[in-house]
Structure formats: C-alpha cells, structure tokens
Amino acid sequence: MVEEITVFLAMSSPYSDLIRQLQRLHTLCSVTGILGWDEQVNLPPDSADLRAEQMALMAELSHEASVNPAIGEALQALESGDVKLSSDERVVVREARRDFDRRVRLPGEFVTEQTRHSSAGYHAWTRAKPANDFAGYAPFLTKHVELAKREAEYQGWGDRAYDFAIDKHDPGFTAATIEVVFGELREGLVPLVKRIATSPVKADRARLRGFPVEAQAKFLREVTDRIGFNYQRGRIDVSPHPFCEGSGADVRMTTCYDIDDPMNSLFGAIHETGHGMYEQGLPLAHHATPLGQHAGMAMHESQSRMWENQVGRSRGFWRYFEPRYREEFGSQLAHVSSEDLYLAVNAVQPTLIRVASDEVHYNLHIILRFELEQKLFSGELTVEELPRAWNDLCEAILGRRPTTDTEGMLQDVHWSGGAFGYFPSYCLGNMISAQLWQTLTEQVAGVEDDFARGKFGRLLEWLQTNVHSQGRRYSALELVQRVTGAPLSPRPLLAYLEKRYGNLYGV
C-alpha cells in the first residue's frame, strides 16, 4: 500500500500535485491540533504565553501552505477540462477550490493575530470561569467578535457576518433557515416540558453521589471501548471542558469528572466518543482530502448526540452495562433500583448548565445561545450587556435565572476561542441524529436488542456506510436527504422525544 502511494505521488500530474500540497497542509494542521489538545490537557499554567506564540507560528505556517500558488495552479489545470477526472476526484477539486479561495482572501497577519488571540482568550476564560470574573474576560470576548466580523469582511460577507460564522461550521445553513426549524422545534418542546413537569413520575439524580473518579474513569473507558472507539488510534484524558481533537489516525478525547455527578462524565465521554468514531470512520487513506473529512459540525454533532442519547440512554444499553456499573459502584447504588437508575439516566430536570442538561431541555439551551449570538453580531447587544441578557433569556426560556456568570454565560468554552456560529450545530445535530435514527431502525431490525447483548457493530457499520464513508461528497443537508429520503426537519426529533419521555413519564 505504501509503495503504491509513493509511486502514485511520484507521477507528476496536476492531480498528484494537488494531493501533495493537501497532504502537507493536513500534516501541519494535525500538529496544530495536537498542540491545541495539549494546551487544554497538559500545559502548565504559566506556559500559556509561549503556547500562544507556538500556535501563532503554526497558524502562519499552515496558512502559507494553504495559499501556496501551486494549489491554485493545480486547481486551474484540473478545472480547465483538459484532465479527465473521476467522480471522487471532482469532489476533491470542488471542495479544495472552495477551501483555497477562502484562505487566499485572508491576510497571513490576520490569521496569526486570530490564532494568538484564540489561545489568549481560552486561558482568560479558564481563569474567569471559576472566579466568576466576567469583567476580566470581557475584553477578550469583545476582540473575538471584532475579529470574527473582520474575517467576514475579508470573505465578502460583511453584511452577513453571523451567516458566515454559521457557514464556516455548517455550509448551506443560514440564521434564517435555522430560525425556521428552531421555531418549530421550540413550539413542540415547550408543551412536552410542561407535561413532564406535572408528571407524578419523578427521577432523582441527587441519589447518585460519592462515585470515585478512578472507578468512573475505568467504567467509561470500558463503555467507550465496547461501543467501538479504537484506542490504538486514540486516547481519552481530562480537561476543563470535554472535547475531541484530531483525525482518524490520531483522535484525542477528553471528559471531566465530578464525584457527585457521575452521569455528566459518562455521557460527556460517550458524546466525545461519537465524535471520535466519526473521525475514525472517515476513509483514512483520504484524510488529507475532502473525501476523508467530515460534512460539517451539525453532522459531527449528530454522531456524538446519537451515541450519547439514542444509544447511551436506551434501555438496551443499560440492560447490558448496569451489572458492570453496580460492580464498580455497589455501595452507591445499593438503595437504587434498576428502574430508578434508568429514570436517573433519563432525568428531565431543568438545569442552568448545558452540558448537564437532559435531552428535552438541551435544545432550549442551544436556542438561547443562538438568539444571543444573533444579537451580538447585529449590534443589538454589546459584550458588556451579555451577562444580563443571558440571565433574562435563560429565565424566559428555561424558567431559571443564574445567580453567577460562572453558571451563566461563562459556562461554555466555545466563545473563548472565537467559535461563533457553532452552538446551532448541537441542535441541528440532534435533529439529524433523530432523522437518521428513524431511518436506521426501519432498515436494521432489532438494533436496540443488540445493545442489550453488548453488540454495537451493526449500528456503527450502518453509520460508517451511510455517513462516515461519504466524507464531504455532500453537505449535511444533502446527505440527510440522500440517506433518509426527506429534507431535514425537527419532526423526527419531536416524535423521538415524545415516545421516549412521554412513555417514561406517563404523559
């Protein structure tokens, strides 16, 4: 295989020239990714300034590689019509052109500045969150917004800066299209939330206390290995906020632990494992090209949310894993019945914290952030006004008001790195996962029965065939249509939530 690749690349052609350049760029970006992972997992606190300079240098080198004139020359030759291309090669050329055109519009100095500030902003957030110090963090967030708007200007989206932020993560989506599906989803969610709140059935996660971190780590490692994560090509560590970094050749995941909230670490790990298995399922031989890259963050989140929720919160999953869970936490679960444990797994209780939210309320957390981001980019809301606006909207949507910024607008890591337009991906991912799940269960009979036997291969294989192997051949919207036969809609998600939680809570 190595000899074949070497011989292929030795043959001079516009396409092989393009692949050489994309492989070099991919390698540089992978180094940046590992530095970013290390920054959140291992970096000593007083080394942040050096890491910011390291990240800025890598951004400079990666940008130079991404705008190499050789890429433009190869693309021009391939687009001339003189070279016969396969369907896969046409995908590579189409997507590489889109990427190249965007990169050449950005000055190298701007890319370096943005990357350096992303590192500085992250460390400012890690200090501000535990200290409830919004004032100390606000200047970093203000500059992030300014940089995001400048980037949109460079790309010709100056009058639609927030749409550009969304498009960076999920090509084909706009704030207007998202508003439509979010509005329909919210209309269906609110009555369900109210019915569950009046149900006599009550879940009690408060009884799950005193779970040693070492045992939690052991159990979630077993779970993530069993469902299909390849630890020969990846690892899991601890960070302030769970995340997944890397491509299929080297995937780094993290979670965080709380002895009095063991479900948070477990489902956080399963969520990141869903991301990791998507990356591992992409064609490894093509990781440097769009054929081996994901179809946007909404599709990525659909994979993580499916494993976290449709799988991890299912009865079949817990029929298999509950005995092992009790082996590790016998004394903690001694007075918790199987049904009470399953109710705790699927507890529907409003919380101020997104990552600790149940499935039913979770999308309301995303709608809150989406509305605030729109106002932040339109100028209707300033950074200084953000904490109060967050608290007001949280009270209006979730019925609870934060008493500190730590449990309010400082809770999420995303804005600290300038990742605006990402939050909608979570809710869009929930919709996609439900629509894929609906199709999957129609095509693969008894898949949840597999879970009860500790078998997850049929699900993973279906996802690899229908989603992972497609790379960036299609946008997320196109891929959903092709796989499910219908355009993206919130209705499958509402039906899924009604079925699972309506039955569980008798409403």
N, C-alpha and C positions, 0 to 999 in steps of 0.2 A: 504493500500500500504506500509506504514512504517513498519507494523507488518510483512508483507511478506518478506521485505528486511532483517529485523532483524533476522527472523527465518532462512532465506537462509544463511546469513552470519554466523549464529551460527553453522551451519552444517560444520564440518571440512572436507575439500577435497582440493586437490591441486588447483582446480579452484577457490574455495571460498577464499583460502589463497592468491592467486594471486590478486583477486579483492580487498581484504582488503588492501593489500600493494599499489595497484594503487590508491585507494581512498585516502589513507593518503598522497601519493605523490601529487595527484591532489589538495588536500586542501592546502598543503604547497605552491605549485606553484601559487594557486589563491591568497594567501596572498602576495606573491612577486609581482604579477600583480597589486594588489591594491596599494601597496607601490610605484610601478613604475608610476601608473596613478597619484597618489597624488604628486609625485615628479615633474611632469610636469604641474600640475594644481594648487596646493595649497602651495607647500613647500616654506617657507621664504628663501630668497636668501642666508642668512648667515648660513643656516642649512644644506647646501649641504654636508659638511664633515660627519656629523652624518648620513645622509641618505645613503651615500656610505658605511658606516660601517654596517648599518642595512641591506642593500641589500646584502652585502658580507656575513653576518651571515645567512640570509635566503637562499642564494645560497649554503652555506655549509650544512645547514640542509636538503635542498631539494636534494642535491647530495647524502648525506648519505642515505636518504630514497630511492633514485633511484637505488642505488647499494647494497641495503640490500640483503645479501645472501639468504634470504627467497624467494625473487623474482626468483633468479636463480634456487633454489631448486624446486619451484613450476613449473617453466617452464620446467625443466628437466623431472619432473614426467609427465607433460602433453604431452611432446613430445616423451615419451617412447613408446606410442602405447597401454599402458595398460588402459588408460582412454578414454572412448568414448566421443567424443566432437561433438557438433552441428556445423553447418557451421559458425554461428556467433561466437561461442567460438573459432573456429580455426582462425578466423580473429584476435581476441583479442590476442591469443597466438603468432601468426605470427608477429604481429606488436609490441607486448610487448617484444618479443625476440630481434627484431631489435633495439628498444629503449634501452633495457638493455645492450646489447653488446656494443653499442656506449658509454653509460655512464660509464661502468666499465673501459673503456680504458682511461678515463680522470682522472688524479690525483685530489684529492679534493682541494689541494692547488692551482692548476691551475684554477679550476672553480671559487674559491674565488677571485683570482687575476683578472681574466677576468671580473667578475661581478663588483668588486670595480672600475676597470678602466672604465667600461661602464658608471657608474654613473658619475665619474670624467670627462670623455670625453663629456658627454651630457652637463654638466654645463660649460665646457670650450667652447663648441660650442655656447651656449646661450649668452656668453659674447662676443665671437669673431664675430658672425654674425652682430649684429648692429654696432659694432665698426670697421668692415672691417679689422679685425686683424687676418689674416691668420698665421702670424709668431707665434703668441701666441697659436694658435690651432694646428699647425703642429706637435709638439712633441706628442700630444695625438693621432693624426691620425697615426703617424709612429708606435707607440706602438700597436695600434689596428691591423695594418697589421701584425706586428710581432706575436701577439697573435693568429691571425687567421691562420697563417702559422704553428705555433706550434700545434694548435688544429688539423690541417690536418695531421701533422706528427704523433700525438698520434693515429689517426684513421687509419693510413696506407695509407693515400692519399698524402703523402709528395711531390710526383712528380706531383700531380694534385690538388694543394691547392685550386685553384679557382673553379674547378669542385666540390670539397667538399663543398665550400661555397654555391654554387648553390643547391646541393643536400640536404643541411640542410633545405632549404626552399621549394624545389620542387623536391622530389625524382623522379629519372628517366630522368631528364634533365641534359645535359652537355653543356659546352660552345660551343662544335662543333655542337650539334643539334640545339642550339639556333641560332648560326650564320647562319645556312641554312634558317630558317624561317624568321629571321630578314632581311637577304639579299633580299629575295623575297618580303617581305613587303616594304622595302625601295625602291626597284625598282618600285613598283606600286604607292607608296605615292608621290614621288618627282614630277612626271608629274601632279598629281592632285593638288598639292600645287601650281605649276606654273600656271595651268589653272585658279584656283580660284583667284590668284593674278592679273590676267589680266581681270577678270570679271568686267563689269560695275556696278554690284550689290555690294554695299558696306554696311557693318554693322558698327554701331557706338556705341560702348560701352562707349565711353567718355561722352555721354549724360547722363549716369546713375551716377549721383553724388549727394552727400548730403543725403544719406539714413541713418537715425538714427539707431544706434546699437540696441537700445531697440526694435524698430519695426522689425528689421531684425531677432532678436532672437525670437520674438513672431511668426513671419511668418514661419521661418524654423522649429520651434517646431510643428506648425500645419501640415506642409508638412510631416515631418518625422513620426509623429503620424498617419497621414492619410494613408501613403503608407504601414504601417504595423509594425513599431517598437513598442515593448511592453515596455512602460515606467514604468510599475510595476516591471520590471526586469532590468531596466537600466536608464541612465541619459545622459545628454549632458552638457558639460562645455566648457571652453575656455583654449587654450594652445598656445604656440608659433607656433606649427606645428600640424595640425589636425591628430588625430589617434584614434584607437579603441582598447580597452583592455578588457579582461575578457571572460568568457564563458556564456552560455545561462542563468545561474542562476543570473548573475550579470554582465551586459555589460556597460562599461563606454566609452562614445564617447566624442570627443572634436571637436571644429572648431575654427576659428579666424575671427575677423571682421575688415572691412575697410569701412568707410562711403562712400568712393568714388569708391568702387569695390564690390558692394553687391552680384554680381553673384559668386564671389570667395567663400564667406562664405556659401552661399546657396548650391552650388554644392559640396563644401567640406563636408558640413553636410550630404547631400544626399549620397555622396560616403561612408562616415563612417557608415551611416545607413545601407547601403548594407552589410558592414562587420558585423554590429551588428545583422541584421536579419538572416544572415547565422549562426552565433553563436546561436541565439535563436531558429533556426530551427533544429539544431542538436539534436538528441534524449537526452533529459535532464536526463533520468534515467541512461544513459551510459556515461555521461560527463567525468568520471574518466578513461574510457577505450577508445581504438581506435574506437569503434562503435559510440562514441559520439564526435569525434574530426574531424577537417577539413582535407581535402585531399590535403593540401599544399597551399602555398601562391598564386600560379597562379590561382587556383580555387577560393581562397578567393577574389582575386582581380577581377576575372570575375563577382562575385556577386556585388561588390561595383561599378564597372565600368558599369555594365548593368543598375543598378538603377540610376546612375548619368547621363548616356548618352542615351542609348536606351529609357529609360523611361523619365528621367528628362528634356531632351532636345527635347522631341517629341511634336508634335502639340497637340495631345490629352491631354497631361499633362497640357500644358499652356491654352488650352481652358477651362479647369476646374479651374486652380489656378489664371489665370490672373485677374478675377474680385476681388478676395481677395487681390492680390498684389496691385491693384490700390486703394483699400480701405485703405491700410496701407501707400501707397506712392503716393497719388493722386497728390500732387503738383510737385513731382519729375518726374512723368510720364505724366503730363498734355499735353505736346507737343510731346509725343512719341506714335505713332500709334501702333496698335496691331502687324502689320507686322514688324515694326521697332523694337519692343520689341522682337519678335521672332528671328529676324536677330541678335539682340544683344546677345540673349541666345546662338545662334549658330555662333557667330562671328568667322571667320577664319582669325586670325591676328598673325603673328609671335611675340613671346614674349620670353624673356630670362628666365622667371620663369616657371618651370614645372607645379606647382600646379595651375597656372593661364592659362595654355595652353588650346587651343581648341583641339577637338578630332583629327583633321587632323594632327596637328603638334606634338601632345603629344608623339606619338610613336618615333618620331625623337629625342626627349629629352631622352627617355629611351635608344635608340641605342647609343647615345653619352655616357651615363654613363656606359653602358655595355662595350664599347670599352675601356674606361679609366680604368675600374676595371681589365680587362684582362691584360692591360699593367702594372698596378700597381702590380699585383700578379706575372707576369712573370719576373719582374725586369727591363723591358724595360723603365719604368717610375718610378722616385722616388717621394716621397711625396712633396719634395721641388719643383719639376718640374710640379706638378699637376695644379696649377692655370694657368700657361701659356698654358699648353697642353689643359686644359678645354676651355680656350678662343679661341684657334686656331681651335679646333674641333667644337666648337659652331658656329664660323663664317663659317666654311666649311659646316656644316650640316643645320644650321638654318638661315644662312645669316646675323647674328647679332653678335656683339662682346661685351661681358660685359666690362664695364668700372671700375667695382669694383669686388672684390671677394664676397661681400655680394650678388650681383646679379649673381655671377658665382658659383664657387664650394662650397661656404659656404651656399648656399640657402637651402639645404636639411638636414634633421636631421639624416638620416639613418647611415651615416658613423660615426657619433658621438658616436653611441652605438656599433660600430663594425659590423653592419648588412650588410656585403658584400654579393653579390650574390642575394640580394633581388630585386634590381631595375628591372632585367629582368621579374620578376613576374608581373609587371604592364602591360607590353606589351603582354606577354603571356596571361594575364588575359583578355586583350582587344580581343585577337584572340578567346579565349574560349567563351567569352560573345557573340561575333558575331555569332559563330557557334551554340551556344545554342539558341540564339535568332532566328536564321534561322529555326531551328527545332521547336521551340516553336510556331512561327507564322504559321507554316504549320499544327501543331496539335491543336492549340487553335485559332479558327477563331475569328476575331474582337477584339483582345486583346487591341489594341490601342484605339478602340472605348470605351472600358471600362474606360480607363484613362480619357477621356473627360467627363465621368459621375462620376469621383472621385472614381472609383472602381479599386482596385489593387489586390484583393483577388485571382483572377484566376491565375495571374502571380506568386504570392507568393506561392500559393498551388502547381503549377507545379514545381517550383524550390525546394520546400520542398520535394516533392515526388521523383523527379529525381536526385537531388543533395544533399540537406541537410541531408535527412534521410539515405544516404549511408555511412556517416562518412568516415572512412579510409578503407572501404572494397576494394576500388580500388584506384590506383594512379590517378592523374589528367588526364594523357594520356589515361589510361584505361577507366576512366569514360566518357571522351569526346567521345571515340569510341563507348561505350555502348549506350549512350544517343542519339548521332547524327548519328550513323552508319557509321562514317568516321573518319579517323585519323585527328589529329589537323593540321590545315592549315591556312595560312594568307588570303586565297582567300575569305572566307565569310566576313572577316573584310573589305577587299578592296571593295567588292561588296556593303556592307552596307554603307561605306563612300562615294562611288561613287553615290549611289542612293540618300542618304540624302543631301549631299553637292553639288553634281552635279546638282540636281534639284533646290536646293535653290539658287545657284549662276549662274544657267543657263549655265553650262559648261559640 
